[in-house]
Amino acid sequence: MNCSLDSFIEGSSGNGEVQASGSASEAKSFSGYLVEVGYDGERKSAFIKFYDPNHNRIRVWYDNTGHLPYCYVKEGLDAVKSNEAVAKHPGLERLESAVKYDALRDVKVELTKIVAKDPLSIGGKPSGSIRDLVKAWEADIKYVENYIYDLSLKPGLPYVVKEDSIVESEFEIPEEAKQTVQDTIREREKEYVDLTLNWLKLLECPVPWYLRAALDIEVYSDVANRVPDPREAEYPVICASIVGNDGRSHIYLLEREGFEKKDLPSLNAEVQFYDDEKALLTEVFKRIEEYPFIITFNGDDFDLRYLYHRAERLQIPRETVPIELSKDSASLRRGVHIDLYKFFFNKSIQVYAFSQKYRENTLDEVAVSLIEEGKIEIQNPISQLTYQELAEYCLNDAELTLKLTTFNDDLVMKLITILARISYMGLGDVSRQGVSNWIKSMLYKAHRERNMLIPRSDDILSLKGITTTQAIIKGKKYKGAIVVEPVQGVHFKVSVLDFASLYPSIIKVWNLGYETVICPHEDPACRGNLVPGTPLWICKRNRALESLLIGTLRDLRVKWYKPKSKDPQLPEEKRKLYQVVQNALKVVLNASYGVFGAETFPLYCPPVAESTAAIGRYVITKTIEKARSLGVNVIYGDTDSIFLGNPERAQLEKLMEWSREELGLELEIDKEYRYVALSSRKKNYLGVYPDGNVDVKGLTGKKRHIPVFLKEAFSQLIGILSQVQSREDFEMAIEKIKGIVRKCYLDLKARRMPMEDLAFHVMISKTIEGYVKTTPQHVKAAQLLEGSGYEVKPGDIISFVKVLGDPGVKPVQLAVKEEIDVGKYLEYFTSTFEQVLDALGVDMEELMGGTKLEAFFGG
């Protein structure tokens, strides 16, 4: 790729020095990691941001290759030329003939390529874009993504910039990794081996140390517990903290009437006071530009958005404000902004990368769960804090945010970088977007590399949008995973066998993809290759792209990165990196099945998802049959796991060997419990590990939205169960549990619970008038508050309780104990404890003295 030197711009330098542009002599050569790709609407040009680790700065290059946005239509060149709406479109640059491979139909197709002057001419305008005038292919792909695919750019990898060219840095795969992978993958086809080694090169390349700083701001508010509206930005910023991983920390405080200004010696930061907010923000903006990466927790929706609009209100010159806003995100003109709120909010990251250690996506919850540090508790509203209290609070938030990227050897920054490499997306984009977008981008890149036409969603559905099995769960389109009836009760010495990446393995082994399921061939070999339990067939001629991509990533995780992440012979730093890589692969692989059954996914293909689930049911059923034939007691099974009661080691080894030979799938020991308590309900169990840690699956008491009194009682119950070592311990444990549950029940029935312990706490995210279609319970409570003279604005936390009569809820401020709806709370009480008591063999009705709970449901 060629870029002209006069298009080079220097970014953040890390030493306070920011240059608006670089000369040719300064920019003749440097090495940098490609971290972001964007589009400049004024220049009508793509740009690339490189992180230069030698000088800790961002360098920005503007494209001069002449790359332009485009889409395809299936009409011939003459037919498109005769279409006046297209031919006379002001954004049309030119028309070209093209040939691509249509994998849906397994044929080459002649197309017309419509090249436009700018991205909005292809699509994105409210009306009048080219994609509105014709049925187009590849018109919904973001221009930046097209640019990455077409120029074969690899975000997260190092490049060398020399004179007018950008060249990917040479990196040799370590010989041991290369040899091990080549020796262990079963597939010998060249494309499979080459792709595996290409992934290995992406994943083995070192991740740099990124200079970065975390930013947090505090804003005055005239109402306690209200989050000011960042779009209005009507209140002053009274404190800002910027904490860098270079050891520098800065606090900026606005002087306020009634507060005594004095030194703050106890803070490990440089403190500056300002009597003018405009001067304070100007200094904050300068400091932001000293760092190539700025980290926030909800900066897209609050910190950076508020600063931008506040600068507008104060008429700070636009050229001195480093922030740029789009509808859903905030970026930096010369740096990269990463919003950890969106990253940790990603369900796949929460579940697969961090094993659900945090359950609520707040800075306090995430920090306490991952780094064992939390926010400072304050007794007064932000606006009433002293300078010392305010500075400590704001600084601590920034420190927590930074530590979430530095703990465990920069785990989060490395994880984001690895995901960027897998998905071919910039670091900022990959941290904000969901796993389905990562998989989509990976698949699009593979299509473009192979000159394959990326199909339209309606094209796939018109040919393959059918399912043939009856869904068991209401709302689903096809039959899902099998769940074996649990053997109710307490089981000691339980081993859980798990198929290593079952669904990705099925996609690989069975060659599943939108191209291959219900392929167009009449060949008996294809038509006879049926998915078990369905009339669907799978192609025998061609390899599905999905099977190729998911299969190679799956093999790398299972055969190289997962074992190496536990290898005691490796240096700790290397093991940690391999753990990051295997977690990144786990995140992508575990979502690779579900996306094909999601209507929002652009390559949505129901038969692919249905086939995967059907084969999964077949695999689990056959495995359970085999286990029982070996004399093993199967006490439960769910999707990709089977729970075995007190098995012998030899039985486990025989079962795992059978799976490898007969099914072509790896079965491995996933967990070993001291004991497991199974309720009669599926997907609800409690397991205790040998070290006493408790694994809770699907039990209500661990869920977010239940009152404090239930959470605390459930926590006591779990603590008692964790101490049980043998069946003999159970009698005492059950008596203690009965006592806790009975007391909780009687206190509730007699309305002895403090009001605060009964409260639900939910933030109102928009004005009360904004809730039109539905009125959630917290909004009903907010309406009552407003009607009683309280001011309610978006961002307020509404605390409410369940009460008798309409509307069924009341804000805590207005409620009295006598009107508490005991029946409603008994429903929560029952669903919370009945599941565990069921597994322990305790009858809820008997525990309550033989009186049915329903008798009290009227209050």
N, C-alpha and C positions, 0 to 999 in steps of 0.2 A: 504494500500500500504506500502511496506517495502523498506527502503533505508538504505544502510550501512553508518555508521558514518564517515568512512574514505573518503567518497565521498563528504563531506561537504566543501563548500568554502564560505568564508565571502566576501561580496562586499562592496559597499560604506557605510560609517559610519556616514557621516554628521559632523564629527569633525576633518577631516583631516587624520584620521587613517584608512588605508586600509591594510587588512591582506590577504596574498595569499592563505592561507588555515587555517582551524580551527581544533583544536584538539577535541577529543571525550569529554573531560571535559567541553570545551567551548560550545559544541553543544548538550549537553544532552537533553535540552528542550528549546523550544521557541515557541512563537505564531507568525504567519505571514500570510499575505494575498497573495494568489497565484496570481501573476501578469504576468508571462510569462512562456512559455514552449518552449524549443528549442532542437536542435539536434547538438551534438558535433561529427563531422566527424572523428576526430583523435581518440577519445575514443570509437566511434561507440555506442553512448549511448544518450538517451534523458536526458534532465536536466530540472529542475523546479526552477524558481526564485520566492522567497518569499520576500515580503516587511515586515520587522519586525518593526512595529510602535513604539515599546517600546525603540528601539535603533536606529531608523531611518536609517536602512541599508538594503541592499539586501543580502539575503543568498541563495546560489545556491546548490541544491541537484542533484546528478546524480543517475539515475535509476539503481537498481540492481535486478529488478524483472524478468529479462530475456526477456522482451518484444521485439519483432522483427517485422519488416515490413512484410506484406503479401498481397495476393490477392486471388480471387476465380476463378475457372473455372467450367463449368458444366459437363465436362468429369469425368468419374469415376477414382478412384485411380490408377487402373492398366493401364488405357489408358494414363494417364499422365506420369506414370513411363516409359512407352514404347516410349514416345516422347523424343528422344535423345537430342534435343536442350535444353529441359527443364531439363531433368535428369542430363545432364553433364554441366549445366550452373555453372560457378565458384561461383556465388552468392547464389546458392540454399542451404538452410539449411535443410529443410525436407518437406515432404508432409503429409497431414492429411485429414481424411474424416470429412465432416461437413454437417449439415442439417440447412437450413434456410427457412424462410417464404417468398415466392415470392408474394408480394401484387398485382403486375400487373395481375397475373393469378389466384390469390386466392388459391394457393397450396403450400405445403411444397416441397422443392427441395433438392436432395442430391448433394453435391458439393465436390470438392477437394480444400483444402486450401493449397496454395503454400507459404511457409514461407521462407523468404530470410535473408541473413546475414546483409544486409544494404539497405537503401531506394533506392539507385541508381540501385540496381539489379532488383527491381520491376519496376521502371520507372524513367526517368530523364536523362539517357545517350543519346547522339545523336543517337545511334543505339545499338542493342544487349541487351536491357533490356528484362525481362521476358514478360512484357506486349506487346512487339513487336513480340513475338513468338507464343502467344496463344490469343484467345479471352477471356479476363479476366474481371471480375467484381471487383469493388472497388480498381482498380489499379491506379486510377488517384487522389486518396485522399492523401494529404500531410501526411507524416509520423507523424509529430507533432500533426496533427488533430486526426489521428488514436489513438495516445497515449492518448490524452485527453479523447476521447470517451471510449476507452477500460478500462481505469482506473477510469472512472467516476469522473474525475477531474472537478472542478468548478472554473474557473478563476474569480477573483474578490471577492472570499469568503475567510474567515479566516480559517486557519488550525492550529492544534497543532502538533508539532514535538516532539516525545518522543522516546528516544533511537533509535530504528531502524524502527519506523513507522511514517506515516503521516496520521493524522486523521482529518476529517472535524470538525470544532468547532461546538459545540451544540448551536443552536439558536432557541428560541421559538417564534413563530409568535404571535404578540400582539393579545390578545383575541378579542378586538373590531374588528380588521381587519378580523380575522378568522370568527367571527360570522356574520359580515355584508356580506362578500363574500358568505358564505354558505347560507344565507337567500335570497340573491338577484339573484343568478344564477338559471335559470329555469331548467337546466339539472340536473337530479338526478342520472345519471349513475355514478358508483363508479370511473371509470377511469377519467371522466371529472372532478369530484370533487377533486380527489387526485392530478391531474395535476395542477389544479387551485391553490391548497394549496401549491404545490411544487414551482410554480412560485412565489407565495406570500412570501415564505421563502427566495427565492433568492433576491427578490426585497426589502423586508423590512429590511434585514440585514444591519446594519450601514456601511457607506463608511468611510474609514480612512482618516486622514489628511496625505497627502504625502509630505515629504520633497523633494524639487526640486529646480532646478535652470534653468534659461533661458540663452542660449548662442547665441552670435552674433559676427561675424567677419567682418572686412573690409580689402580688399585686394588692393594693389597698382595696377594700370592699366596705361599703357602708352597712352591709347586713352580714352577720356572723354566718359561717358555713356556706356562704354562697360563692360559687366559682364565677368570676367576672367573665362576661362574653368577649371572647377574643376578637370577634368581628367588629364589635363596637369600640373596644379598647378605651372605655371612657374614664377609667380610673388610673392613677399613676402607678408605675413600677416602683416599689419602695425598696426592693433588694434584688440583687442578681449575684449569682456565684458561678465562677468558671474554674473548674478543677482539672488540671492537665496530668497526663501520665508521665510528664517530664518533671514532676515534683513541684510545679508552681500552682498556687491557689490564690484566687482573687475574690474579694467580696466588695460589692458596690452598694452603698447605703444612701438613701435619700433622707436628708434632714427633714424632720417634721416638727410642727409646733407641739409643745407640751412634752417633748422627749429630750432628755439631757444628752448632749453629745460628749462622749469621752472615749479614751483608748479602750480597745478590746484585746488585752494582752493574752488572754487564754486561747485565742483562736490561732490555729496553725495556718494562717493565710494573711496575705497583704490586704488590709482594709482601707477603703477610700470612701470619704463622705462627700456628698454633693448637695449644694443648696438649690441646684437647678436640674430637673429631670432630663432635660434635653442634653445637657453635658454628660450626665450619667449614661444615657443610652448611647451617645456617640462614643464614649470610652468602651462600653461593652461591645459595640460593633467592631471597634479596632482590635479588641482582644480576640473576638471570634475569628477574625481574619488571620490571626497568627497561627491557627491550627488547621491542618489539612482535613481533619475529621472532627465534627461536632456531634456529640452523643446527647440525646435527650430521652426523657421518659414522657411521652405524649407531646413532644415538640411540634409535630405536624398540626395537631388540633389546638394546642394552647401556646406553649412558650414562644416558638418562633413566629407563629401567626399573630400572637398578641404584640410582640415586639415590632413586627412589620406595620401593623395597623396603628400602633401607638406612635411610631415614627411619623406616619402620615399625619396624624392629628397634631403632632408637635412641629410639623413642617420641617423635619430633618431632611436635608438634601438627599434625593433618591440615590445618587451615585455613591453615597457613604453608607448606605444600608446594604449589607451583604446578602440579604435574604430575598428569595424569589418564591412566590406562592403559585400553586395550582389549586384546583378544586379540592383535592384530597391530600395534598402533601406540601411540605415546605422544603425547599432546597437552598443550597448556597451557591452564589455566583462563582466562587473560585475554590470551593471546598466540597466536601461530601457530608450530608446530614444523615445520621442513622437514628431512627426513632425506635427505641427498645420496647416501648409500649406495644407497637404493632408486631414486633418480632416475637415477644413473649406471648402475645395474644393468639398467635398462630397455634391452633389446636394440635397440629402435627408436631410442632416444636415442643409444646408442653408435654405431650404424651410420649413421643418416641425419643426425643433428644434429652429430656429432663425427667422422664419416668413419673410424670404427674406430681413432682415434689411440691409444686405450688398449685393451688386450686382457684385462687382469685387473681385477676391480672391487675393488681395494684403494686406500686413501688414497694410498699411495706411488705406485702405478702411474698412477692418474688424475692426480695432481698433477704428476708428472714429465712426463707426456704433454701436459697442457694448459697448465701454467704454468711448466714447466721448473724446478720445485723439488720436493724430496722430503723424506721423513722423515729425522730424525737417526739415524744408525746408533749403536747402543749395544752395548757389549761385555759388560755384565752384565745380569742380570734386573732388571726394574723395581724390585723390593723391595730390591735392593742398591745402587741408584744414590744418589749423594750428593744433597743438596738442590739444588745447582747443576745437576747432570746431569738430575735429575728435572724441575726447573722448566723447563729449556731444552727437554727432550723434549716435555713436555706443552704448553708454550706454542707450540712449533713446529707441533704437530698442529692446535691451534686456529687458528693463523694460516693454515695450508694450507687448512683447511676454509672459513674466511672468504674467502680469495683465490679459491677455486673459484667463489664467487658474485660477486666483484668484478672478475675479469679481463675484459678486452675490453669495458669499459664496462658492467659488471653483466649480461653476456650471459645467465647462467643464470637470474637472477631475472626478466629480461625474457621469456626463453623459457617459464618456468613460467607467467607471467602470460598470455602469448599463448595457450598451450595451455589455460589455464583458461577463457579467453573462447570458444575454439572448442568446447570440450567441455561448457561450462556446469557446471563443477565448481570447488570451492574450491581454493586454491593448495596446501594441504596434501594434499588428496586426489589432485589431479592429479600431484603429485610422487611419490606412492607407488604409484599404480595404472598398469597397463599400457595400451598404446595401444588394445586392444580395448575396454576400459572407456570410454576417451575417445570412441571412435566410437559405442559403444552409447548413451552419454549424449546425444551430439549427435543421434542418430536418434530417441531417445525424446522429446527436447525438440521436434523437428520434428513428430512424431506428435501430441503434446499440443496444439501450436499449431493444428493443422489438425483437431482433434477426431477423430483417427483412433484406432481401437482398436489398442493394441499387442498383436500376436499372441503366443500361447504357442508355445514351441519345438515341442511335439508337434503343434500345429495346422499349423504350416508343413510339418513332415515328413510329416504324413498326406496332405497335398495335393500336395507337391512334393519329397518326400525321395527322389528317384531320380537316378541318374547313368547315362549311356548310353555313355560311352567307357571303354575298358579302360586301367587304370593301368599304366604301364611300371615305375614304382618300387614295390617291395613295400611294402605297408602303406598306400598311397595309395588314395583312393576313385575317382579319375578320372585321365585322362591329363593330364599337366601341360604345362609349357612345352617348346618345341622347343629342342634343343641341336644345332647343326650340327657334324659331325665336324671336328675341327681339322686343319689341314694342318701336320703335325709338322715342327719345325725352327725356325730363326731367321729372322725376317722384319724387314727394315729399313723405316723410314718407314711406320709403320702408323697409319691413322686409324680411330677407333672412332666409329661413328654410333649414336646412342641415341635412342629415342623418348621425348620429354618426357613423363614420367609415363604410361607406356604403359597399364597396367591401369586407373588412374583415367580416362584418356582413353577407353578402351574402354567402361567403365561409363557414361560420359557420352554418347558418340556413339551407342552401341548401345542405350541406354535400359535398362540392366540393374538389376534389383531383385527382391526376393522377390515383389512384386506383379505384375511384368510378364513374368518368365520362366515359361513354361507358364501364360499367363493363362487365365481361365475362359471367354473369349469364343469362340464358334463362327465368328466373322467370318473369311472367307478371307484378309483382309488381315493378320490376326494369325497365323493358322495357317500362312500361306505365308511369313512373315517368319522364316526358319530361321537358326539359328546354324550357320556353316560346319562341315561334317564331323559334324553331330549331327542328331537328329530334333527337338531342342528349338526352340521358337518364342518370339518376343518380341512383346509387346503393341504394337499400333499406335494404340490409343485413348488410353491414359493415360500420363502421365510418371511413372516410378518416382521415389519420394522419394530413394532412394540416388543415382540418376542426377542429380537436381537438386542435392543437397547436395555430392556429390563433384565434379560438373561445375563448379559455381560456384567452389569452393575451388581446383580445378585451374586454371581460367582466371585467377583472381587471381594464383596463384603464377607461372604461365608468362608471362602477359601484362603483369603489373605489378611484383610484388615481386622476381622473379629478375632482370629487366633493371635495375630501379632499384637493386638491391643492388650493381651493378657500374658505376653511372653516375658518372663522374668529375666531373660538373657539380654533384653534390649534396655538401653538407657531410659530412665523415667520420662525424659522429655519426648523421646520418640514414641514411647507407649501412649503418652497423652495425645500426641498428634494423631496416632492411628485410631485412638478411641474417638476423637473428633470426626475423623473421616468415616468410621463405621457408623457413628450416630447420624451423620449427614445422609449416608446411603440408606440407613434404616428409615429415616423420615420420608425419603423419596419413594423407596420400594413399598412401604406399607400403604401408600396412597395410590399406587399404580393400578390397582384393581378398581377401586371405588370411582375414580374419575370417569371411567367409561360408562358408568351407570348414572352419572350426574348430568341432568339436562343443560346445565350452564357450561359444561365442558365443550369446547368447539369440535372435538372429535368424538362426541357422545355417540356410543354404539351399544344399545341395550344387549344384543346377543353376545357381545364380548364379556360384559359383566355377568350375564346369566350363565354363560359357559363356564366361567371361572368358578362361580358359586356351585354349579352342578358338579364339576370335577372335584371341588373341595368336599362336597357331601360324599361323593364316591370314595375319596381317599380316606376320610375319617371313618366311614362305615366299614371299609375293608380292614383298616387298622384295628378297630375295636374287635372285629371278628377274629383277627389273628391273635390279639392279646388274650382273648378269652380261650382260644384254642391252646394257648401256652399255659393256661391255668392262672392268669393274672386277674385280679379283682378290679374291674373298671367301675369306678364310683361316680364318674361325671365326664362329660366331654363337651367342648364348646369351640366351634369354628376350626381352630388349628391345634387344639390341645386335648390331651386325654389325661384324666386324673386316675392314678393307679394306687390302690390300697395295699401297703406293705409288700411291694414286689421284691423278688430276689434279683441281685445284680445280673445273674446269668439270663434271666428272663428278659430284662431290659435290653441287654446286648443282642439277644436273638431277634427281638422285635425291631431294633434299629437296623440290624443287618438285612432283615427281610424287606424293610422299607426301601433301602438303597437298591437292592437287587430287583424287587418286583415293581416298585412304583417310580423308581428313579428320583426319589426325594429323600433328603436328609432329615431323619428324626433324631432329636437330641433331648437330653435332660435339661429342662428349663428351670424348674424350681424343685426344691425338696422342703417339705413342711414338717414341723414337729407334729402338728395336727391340723386338720381342716374341719370346720363346722359348716355343713351344707344344709341350707333350708330347702323346702319343697319347691321354691321358686327357682327358675333358671336364671343364670347370670347374677346370682346373689350368693356370695359365700364369704367366709372369713377364714384366713389361713394364718397360722403362727409359725414363723421360722424358728430354727433351733436357737438363734440368738435372742428370741423374744420379740423381735419386730413383728408387727401385725400388718397383714395385707388384707385390705377391705375392698371387696368388689361389689359395687351396685347397691350398697346398703344406705338407706335414707339418712342415717345419722351423720354420715360424712359429707352430705351434700350441702351446698352453699346456703340456700334460701330456707333455712329453718331457724326458729328462735333460739336464743342463747341457752335457755333452760334445757332444751333437748340436746343441743350440742354438748353441753357440759356433762349431762347425765350419760350420754353415749360415750363420751371420752372416758368417764370413770369405768364404764362397762368394759371397754376395750383394754384398759389398764389391768383390770382383774383377769381377763382372759389371757393376757400376755404372760402372766405368771404361772399358768397351768403347765405342769410338767408330765402329768400322768392321769389316767382315769380316776385314780384315787383323789386327786386334787379337785376333781370336778364338783363333788358334792358341796364342799365349802364355797367354791367359786359361784356356783349356781345360787346358793343361799344369799350370798352378798349381792348378787345381781338382782335377785328377787326383791331384796330390801330397797335397792336404789330405784327400781322400777315402781314398786308399790308406793314409796314416799313421793316420787315425782307425780304419780297418778293422783294420790290423795291431796297433795298441795294444789294441783291444778283444779281438781273437782271443787275444792273449798275456796278457790280464788285467792290462795295465799301467795302466789307468785308476784314478785315486784313487776310493775308495768314494763320496766325497761327490758326485763328478761323475756317478755312475751312479744316484743316489738320486732317488726321486719323493717329493714333499712334499705331504701332504694332511691337512687338519684333520678330526679326528673330532668330529662335531657332536652326538652323544648318547652315552649310556653304551654300553659294549660289549654289555650285555644287551639294549639297545634295538633291535639289528639282528636281526630275527627272520626275515623273508622271505628276505633275501639277506645275504651276508657279503662286502662289498667287500674288495679286497686290502689297503687300509690298515687295515681292521678286523682282518683276519687277523694282520697285523703287530702290531697293538695287543694282540691276545690273547697273542701270544708274549711281548711286553714284560711284560704283567701276570703271566704265568706265571713270569717270571724275577725277579719281585719289584719291578718298577717300578709306580708308581701311575699309572693312566691315567684322565683325566676328560674330559668334553666340553670342547672348546676347545683341547685339546692338538694340536700339529702332529706327525703321525706321518711319520717319514722311513724309507723302506724301499727295498730292492733286490730284483730278481728272482733267485731261486736255484733250483738243481736240487732235485728231489724235492718232496714235499708239505710245506707248502701252496703252494709256488711263490714265496713272498716271505719276507723276513726284515727286521726292523728293522735299521737301519744299526749300532746299538749291539751287535748280536749276530752280525752277518754277518762272514765272512772271504772274501778274494778267491777262494780255491780253489773255493768253492761257487757263485760267480756263474754264472748260466745264460747263457752266451755266445750260445746259439742265440736266446733271446728278444730279447736286445739287438741281434742281427744282423737280426732282423725289423724292429725300429724303424729300424736303420741303413739297411736296404734301402729301406723305404717313404719315408724322409726324402730320400735322395739320388737314388734311381732316377728320380723324377719330373723333377727338373731335368736330370739327365744324359741322360734320354730326349729332352728338348727340345733339348739341345745336340748330340745325335747321338753320344753316348758310350755304348758298351756296357758295362754294369756287369760282366758276366762276364769280358769281355776285360780290363777294368781290373784285376780281381783275379787276373790271371795265368792265365785260362782254367779256373780251378777253380770249379765251381758252389758258390754260398754255401750251398745246402741241405745240402751235405756236412758243414758245420760245425754245423748246427742242433741236433745232439745235444750240442754242447759238447765 
